[in-house]
Amino acid sequence: MNSRSTILVAKAIILFACITFVFDNVAFSQDKDWRLIGPDVLKAEKPVVDADADAEALLWEVRIDDSSADGFTMKNYVRVKIFTERGRERYSKFDIPFFRGLKIKDLAARVIKPDGTIVEIGKNDIFEREIVRASGIKVKAKSFAVPNIEPGVIVEYRYKESYADGGASGLKLEFQKDIPVRDLSYYYKPFLGEPRYKVFNTNDVKFIKDKGGYYLASRTNVPAFKQEPFMPPDDMVRPWVRLGSARISISGMVAKMQLATFLSGQAKGLKKIAAEILGSAATEEEKLAKIYEYCQGQISNTSFDTTLTDEMREKLPEVNDLKDVIKRKSGSAMHIDMLFAALAMAAGMDARIAYLGDRSKMFTSSGNIDQEFLHPGAIGVKVAGKWKFYNPGSKFVPIGRLVWYEEDGAAEVIGEKQFEWSTTPYSDHTFTNTARTAKLVLTEDGTLEGDITVELNGQLAISYRNNNYDESPAKLEENLKDDIKRKASNAEVSAISIENLLDITKPVVHRYHIKIPNYAQKTGKRMFFQPGFFEYGTQPAFTSAQRQYDIFFRHPWSEKDRIEIKFPSNYMIDNGETPAPIFDRSRIVVDEISIRLDAARSTIFYDRDFYFGGQGKVLFGASVYNAFKGLWDGIHKIDTQQLSIKQK
C-alpha cells in the first residue's frame, strides 16, 4: 500500500543491507577507475584487523550522491585479500544475493596476484544459484567464480547503482560487514544542507564535511560481524545508520490521514456492491469473511502474477478509483487491501489502514517506535470493540492472520482525524504445525526405504508459498531433494510430489519415496539405527560454549511425527526404551516420544510430539544461554537416540 517511490526506497534498503546485486550492463575490463595497489599490500602475508582471519577487506567504500532531484546513485568499491587455505575455499566464488526489480550497472571484478599479475573476471564466470543465508532464509544469488585463487591474492570489484525515483531517505548503511574491514567509508552528498541520519548499535559513527559537497562517515579496523544461530535481526545488533531526508514532502501523518480520507470517500460509492457481496451474512465476522474471500479470491492479484514482468506491471492502467479494480477484476496487493477496507466501511464497519512493525528487522512496541520502522501492512477493523487485522492483498495469508514478522508488534491504526495504537496478535504453536508421517522398511543390509508425507501448516505454509509460488515444478522438486540430501547425503529420493501450493485452505504437502543405504550400522548380529527418522542427520541447535547475542525464534511451532518401521522378521528388539519427555518448568518447550513394538509384525511405531513457544515466548536473554543450550542438547539427544535389534 506504499507509493511507488516508497516501495523503491524500501527495496533499496533491503538491497543495500544484503549487499544485493542484479546484473545489468556488466562490464569486465581493466581501466583507469581501478585504484593503484602498493607493493606492501600485494606482499602482505598477515591480516591486520583479526590475526586469525582467513580474508580481510582492505577497502570498502560507498559513494552516495543524492544531490539530484531526479534520484540518487551509489558507487561501491570493495577490495578483499585472501590469507589462508580456508579463505581460498570460502572465496573461490563470491555470492551476491539479489531481489527482483533492482539492477546494478557497470559491475567489474578482477584478481591481483602477489607478483602484480592481473586476471580479469569474465562473463562466463558468472552464474546464478540459490543459497541459504545464516538466518536460514533461501535467496537467489549471482555468483562469480575466482580463477586460480590462492592465499595472497586480492579480489576487488566495483559497481554503480542508480535510482530514478525517490531519494536516499531511509537508506541503510552497514558499519560492520561479515568480513573484517580495514577501512570502511561512506561518502554522502545530501539533497540539501547537511546530512540527516540516525545511528543504531554504535556510538563511533559521525558524518563530517569532506570535499565536493560530500560528507564522510568511516570506521577503521572493523572486526567481522559474526552470526549466531537463532539471533535477533541484524538491525537489532549490527552497527548501522539510516539516512534521513531534506527533500520537501508532506509529513507522514498528514499523508496517512489523507489516504484514510480517500478510503472514506471511496466507501460511499461502494455500498451497493458491498451489499451484493455480503448477501445473507449477518454478523460482523461473517461480513468480513465474505469481503475477504471476494478481495482475495475474486480479484486477480497482479503483485503475485507470474506472467507479468516488472516492465509489464509498470504499464498496467492506473487505478484512480477502486471501482476500477472491481471492473477489471484485478489489482495490486495495495489496491486489494484498500478495496477490502473500503468495502468494510461501506458495510458500516470501522476499517482503517494499519501501519505495522516488522520483527524480521526490528522489534517494536505500540506507542514507542520510530515511524520509519512502520509500514502499511494490513487493514484494521474494529470488531466487538477490538482491532482485528486483515491482509487479503498478501495472496497466501488466510483471513485473520498476518505473516510472522508482522505478528506481536506495534500497529498504528490511522483514521481521517485521529489514530490509535494497538498490538497485532500472536499465533500459538498449534497454528504452525508440521505433520510428518513415514512408512518404512529396514532390510538386513541396513538400508531404509519407504514413503514419506510432510504437511506444512500456518506460518511455515505461508512462508513456503511466498518463497516458491513463482518456481517451476521441476525447481520445487530439486529444492526439496536438496533439503533432504543436506541431512542424508546418500539418500535416493524419487516420486516427489508437491500439493496445494496455491490453495491456502489446505496444508502444503510434500510426498516422496526415499531409500537410504547404510541407515543402520551392523555390528555382529546387531543393527543400530535411529527410529526418529525425521531428525536423522540434524545437528545440535547450539554448539558454541558462549553466547554474545540474545536467542530469538521467529514464531512458535509444533511438530507431530508418526513413523512406522518394519524390520527383518529374524530380528528382535535388543534395546529401545522410550526416553523420558523433555520440557522446561514453564512448558515453553515440550518434546515427548513414544516407542511401541508389534513383535508379531516385526514393526516399531515411533510417535513424537514437540512444540516450542508456549506462552508466546520466543525471545530469551543471552544470560540464560547455558541453561537454554542444555535444554536443546537434551532434545537433540532423545530425538536422535539409537535403537538396536539383534538376530534371534
Secondary structure, 3 states (H helix, E strand, C coil): CCCHHHHHHHHHHHHHHCCCCCECCCCCCCCCCCCCCCHHHHHCCCCCCCCCCCEEEEEEEEEEEEEECCEEEEEEEEEEEECCHHHHHHCCEEEEECCCCCCEEEEEEEEECCCCCEEECCHHHEEEEEEECCCCCEEEEEEEECCCCCCCCEEEEEEEEEECCCCCCCCEEECCCCCCEEEEEEEEECCCCCCCEEEECCCCCCCEECCCCCEEEEEEEECCCCCCCCCCCHHHHCCEEEECCCCCCCCHHHHHHHHHHHHHHHHHCCHHHHHHHHCCCCCHHHHHHHHHHHHHHHCEEHHHCCCCCHHHHHCCCCCCCHHHHHHHCEECHHHHHHHHHHHHHHCCCCEEEEEECCCCCCCCCCCCCCHHHCEEEEEEEEECCEEEEECCCCCCCCCCCCCHHHCCCEEEEECCCCEEEEECCCCCCCCCEEEEEEEEEECCCCCEEEEEEEEECCHHHHHHHHHHCCCCHHHHHHHHHHHHHHHCCCCEEEEEEEECCCCCCCCEEEEEEEEECCCCEEECCEEEECCCHHHCCCCCCCCCCCCCCCEECCCCEEEEEEEEEECCCCEEEEECCCCCCEECCCCCEEEEEEEEEEHHHCEEEEEEEEEECHHHCCEECHHHHHHHHHHHHHHHHHHCCCEEEEEC
